[in-house]
Amino acid sequence: MCIFAYFIFTNLLKGLPFPEKEQNAVEACFLFAVHRLHFQPSQIFVLGWSIGGYTASWIAMNYPDIAGLVLDATFDNIDELSRRVAPSIFDPVLESVVKMYLDLNNLSHVINYDGPVLIIRRSDDEVISTGDDHSRATNRGNHLLIGLLKHRFPYLMTVENESILNAYLSLSAEEQRNTFNELDYNPEEYGKLVVNFLKAEALEKQIESMPLYPSKLGKEISESDVQRNMLFYIVSKYFIESPGSHCTPLAGKYLQPPWSPLTHSFIESSETDLDCKIVD
């Protein structure tokens, strides 16, 4: 059984779109699921779409025992998006107002959550892209993914690899496959190595009561191609793209439990067996 908490910043309609109000609302929903519906936190998946990524990631940060976090069509923080809607002359005012009243920093929440995360990006998102052409390269979801990977896997996210990943994220799915073929990348071959390392590391950190991330994955590997293949294996588990615009209904095949190396076989075997309930 899984519960998806789905929020769209509803207090905006009431003129009270302040983060604290939204935090209270999503927490009430979560606690209702735990105390009245009798679900364990480990049975609850939290989904955040668009600006709802803020409340979803806030729950993940404050209730880290949840089963996983799914972020769909959302952003790293609202700073760049706020600048997009006003002339540059207002930048100082916007910066002050956003920081004081609407500091929606999803990335700061996500890096304080060690559990499974899935980031879903829309291919033609007109809302969270900063470019006029809605290009993949300007989608703020890219920054959310890269920020999370830099926190969790710093030894894989070298300057060169970050640059390559940025270029990769600007491509369509077909272009990505062609690039892998041209560069002779085969990330799936490194999956077992990645999973075994992360499982062993997690066991060691559990014994020493240490947080799961940052990971030392890749620290002892000098071959850049091996590091890169490991990184792209992880990207394939953390990130998927759904075709369409910001509000295009999400096809069921993209709504999947986030991957975790610690429960690798369980997550994979359960993808079609989850009994899901939507909570609006």
FIKOLDREN-962272 format. One record per residue (C-alpha): residue number from 1; z, y negated, x negated. Coordinates in steps of 0.05 Angstrom, whole numbers, plus 32768, in hexadecimal, padded with zeros to 4 digits. Layout:
k/z/y/x
NUM/Z/Y/X
...
! end
This chain:
k/z/y/x
1/8000/8000/8000
2/7FF0/7FBA/7FE7
3/7FFA/7F75/8005
4/7FCD/7F3B/7FF4
5/7FED/7EF7/7FFE
6/7FB4/7EC7/800E
7/7FC0/7E7C/800B
8/7F91/7E41/800E
9/7FC0/7E06/8003
10/7FCA/7E00/804F
11/7FFB/7DC6/804B
12/7FBF/7D9C/8036
13/7FAE/7D98/8080
14/7FF2/7D7C/808F
15/7FF1/7D46/805A
16/8025/7D69/802F
17/7FFD/7D8D/7FF9
18/8034/7D8D/7FC5
19/803D/7DC8/7F96
20/8086/7DD3/7FA9
21/8073/7DDB/7FF2
22/803F/7E0F/7FE1
23/806F/7E34/7FB3
24/80A2/7E38/7FEB
25/806E/7E52/801C
26/8053/7E89/7FF0
27/8099/7E9D/7FDA
28/80AE/7EA4/8023
29/8073/7ED1/802F
30/8083/7EFB/7FF3
31/80CD/7F02/8004
32/80BB/7F14/804C
33/8091/7F4D/8031
34/80CA/7F65/8004
35/8106/7F5D/8032
36/80E9/7F65/8078
37/80AD/7F92/806C
38/80D2/7FB8/8036
39/809D/7FB9/8000
40/80B2/7FBC/7FB8
41/8095/7F84/7F8C
42/8071/7FBA/7F65
43/804A/7FCB/7FA5
44/8031/7F84/7FB0
45/7FF0/7F68/7F96
46/7FE9/7F1C/7F9B
47/7FA5/7EFC/7FA7
48/7F97/7EB2/7F9E
49/7F54/7E93/7FB2
50/7F3E/7E4E/7F9C
51/7F7A/7E1E/7F9A
52/7FA4/7E58/7FB3
53/7FA1/7E71/7F6B
54/7FDA/7E41/7F5E
55/800B/7E62/7F8F
56/7FF4/7EA8/7F7D
57/7FFE/7E9D/7F33
58/8041/7E7C/7F41
59/8059/7EBA/7F65
60/8041/7EE6/7F2B
61/8067/7EBB/7EF9
62/80A8/7EBC/7F22
63/80A4/7F04/7F3A
64/8085/7F28/7EFF
65/8091/7F6D/7F1C
66/8058/7F67/7F4E
67/8021/7F9B/7F49
68/7FEC/7F68/7F33
69/7FCC/7F25/7F3B
70/7F84/7F17/7F54
71/7F69/7ED1/7F4A
72/7F28/7EC2/7F6F
73/7EFE/7E83/7F65
74/7F36/7E5C/7F45
75/7F43/7E31/7F08
76/7F6F/7E28/7ECA
77/7F8A/7DE3/7EDD
78/7F73/7DAC/7F0B
79/7F6C/7D75/7ED6
80/7F21/7D7B/7EC9
81/7F11/7D87/7F12
82/7F36/7D48/7F26
83/7F0D/7D1F/7EF4
84/7ECE/7D39/7F14
85/7EDA/7D16/7F56
86/7EE8/7CD0/7F3D
87/7EC9/7C9E/7F0C
88/7EE3/7CA3/7EC5
89/7F05/7C5F/7ECC
90/7F39/7C81/7EF7
91/7F49/7CB8/7EC4
92/7F8D/7C9A/7EB0
93/7FA2/7C95/7EF9
94/7F8A/7CDA/7F09
95/7FAD/7CF8/7ECD
96/7FEF/7CD7/7EE0
97/7FEB/7CEA/7F2A
98/7FD6/7D32/7F1D
99/800D/7D3E/7EE9
100/8042/7D1F/7F16
101/802F/7D3A/7F5B
102/7FF9/7D6F/7F56
103/8000/7D92/7F13
104/7FDC/7DD1/7F27
105/7FDC/7DF7/7EE5
106/7FCA/7E3E/7EF6
107/7FC2/7E51/7EAD
108/800A/7E3E/7E9D
109/8020/7E6F/7ED3
110/7FF2/7EA7/7EBF
111/8007/7EA7/7E75
112/804E/7EB0/7E8D
113/803D/7EEF/7EB2
114/8032/7F30/7E8B
115/8018/7F5B/7EC4
116/7FD1/7F6F/7ED8
117/7FA1/7F36/7EE6
118/7F5A/7F35/7F02
119/7F32/7EF5/7F02
120/7EF6/7EF1/7F31
121/7EC3/7EBB/7F25
122/7E8D/7EA5/7F56
123/7E47/7EA0/7F38
124/7E36/7E5E/7F58
125/7E79/7E3C/7F64
126/7E6F/7DF4/7F79
127/7EB9/7DE5/7F7F
128/7ED9/7DFA/7F3D
129/7E9E/7DEA/7F10
130/7E9D/7DA7/7EED
131/7E52/7DA4/7EE5
132/7E22/7D89/7F19
133/7DF8/7DC9/7F15
134/7E35/7DF7/7F24
135/7E24/7E1E/7EE5
136/7E4D/7E58/7ECE
137/7E5A/7E33/7E8C
138/7E81/7DFC/7EB1
139/7EAA/7E2A/7EDE
140/7EF4/7E1D/7ED1
141/7F01/7E67/7EDD
142/7EE6/7E72/7E97
143/7F1E/7E48/7E7B
144/7F51/7E70/7EA3
145/7F37/7EB1/7E86
146/7F32/7E97/7E3E
147/7F77/7E78/7E41
148/7F95/7EB9/7E59
149/7F71/7EE2/7E24
150/7F86/7EB1/7DED
151/7FCE/7EBB/7E02
152/7FCD/7F06/7E0B
153/7F9D/7F1A/7DD2
154/7FA0/7EE4/7D9C
155/7F86/7F11/7D65
156/7F47/7F21/7D8D
157/7F3C/7EDA/7DA3
158/7F25/7EBE/7D60
159/7EFE/7E7D/7D5F
160/7EBD/7EA3/7D57
161/7ECD/7ED4/7D8F
162/7EE2/7E9C/7DBE
163/7EA0/7E79/7DB2
164/7E7A/7EB9/7DBF
165/7EA2/7EC6/7DFE
166/7E95/7E7F/7E17
167/7E4A/7E8B/7E0F
168/7E4F/7ECF/7E30
169/7E73/7EB1/7E6D
170/7E39/7E80/7E77
171/7E08/7EB9/7E82
172/7DF5/7EE0/7EC0
173/7E07/7F29/7EC5
174/7DC1/7F3E/7EB1
175/7DC1/7F0F/7E76
176/7E04/7F2A/7E61
177/7DEA/7F71/7E61
178/7DAC/7F5C/7E39
179/7DD8/7F39/7E06
180/7E03/7F77/7DFD
181/7DC5/7FA1/7DF2
182/7DA9/7F70/7DBF
183/7DEA/7F6D/7D98
184/7DF6/7FB8/7DA0
185/7E3A/7FAD/7DC0
186/7E59/7FE7/7DE6
187/7EA0/7FD1/7DFA
188/7EAD/8010/7E24
189/7EAF/8039/7DE4
190/7EED/8012/7DCF
191/7F12/801A/7E11
192/7F3D/8055/7DFB
193/7F50/8031/7DBB
194/7F65/7FF3/7DE1
195/7F8C/8019/7E16
196/7FB1/8046/7DE5
197/7FC5/800B/7DB9
198/7FDF/7FE2/7DF4
199/8006/801C/7E10
200/8027/802B/7DCD
201/8036/7FE1/7DC2
202/8053/7FDA/7E08
203/8082/8015/7DFC
204/809A/7FF7/7DBA
205/80A5/7FB3/7DDB
206/80CA/7FD2/7E15
207/80FA/7FF3/7DE5
208/8106/7FB0/7DC2
209/8108/7F89/7E04
210/80CE/7F5D/7DF0
211/8099/7F3F/7E1D
212/8059/7F66/7E23
213/802D/7F2D/7E0A
214/8014/7F11/7DDB
215/7FF8/7F52/7DC1
216/7FE8/7F64/7D78
217/7FA9/7F88/7D8D
218/7F74/7F7B/7D59
219/7FA4/7F61/7D24
220/7F96/7F9A/7CF4
221/7F4B/7F9D/7D01
222/7F1F/7F78/7CD0
223/7EDB/7F8B/7CEE
224/7EC5/7F52/7D1B
225/7E97/7F7F/7D44
226/7ED0/7FAE/7D55
227/7EFC/7F73/7D69
228/7EC4/7F58/7D94
229/7EB7/7F99/7DB7
230/7F02/7FA0/7DC6
231/7F03/7F5A/7DE1
232/7EC8/7F65/7E0F
233/7EE7/7FA6/7E28
234/7F24/7F7E/7E3D
235/7EF8/7F47/7E5C
236/7ED5/7F7D/7E85
237/7F19/7F90/7EA2
238/7F35/7F4A/7EAD
239/7EF7/7F28/7EC8
240/7EC0/7F34/7EFB
241/7E8C/7F07/7F1B
242/7E7B/7F05/7F64
243/7E38/7EE8/7F7A
244/7E38/7EAA/7FA6
245/7E5A/7E67/7FAF
246/7EA3/7E55/7FB3
247/7EAB/7E68/7FFD
248/7E7D/7EA4/7FFF
249/7EA4/7EDF/801D
250/7EBA/7F0E/7FE6
251/7E9A/7F52/7FEA
252/7ECC/7F8B/7FED
253/7EB3/7FAB/7FAD
254/7ECD/7F6F/7F86
255/7F12/7F71/7FA5
256/7F32/7FA4/7F78
257/7F77/7FAE/7F59
258/7F7D/7F8C/7F15
259/7F79/7FBA/7ED9
260/7FB6/7FCC/7EAF
261/7FB3/7FF6/7E6F
262/7FFA/800E/7E7E
263/7FE5/802F/7EC0
264/7F9C/803A/7EAE
265/7F91/807C/7ED3
266/7FBA/8066/7F10
267/7F93/8025/7F19
268/7F50/8047/7F12
269/7F61/8081/7F41
270/7F7E/8052/7F76
271/7F46/8020/7F7F
272/7F2B/8040/7FBF
273/7F6E/8059/7FDA
274/7F94/8018/7FE3
275/7FAA/8009/802A
276/7FA6/7FBD/802A
277/7FC4/7F8B/805A
278/7FAF/7F42/805A
279/7FE6/7F0F/8063
280/7FCC/7EC9/8076
! end
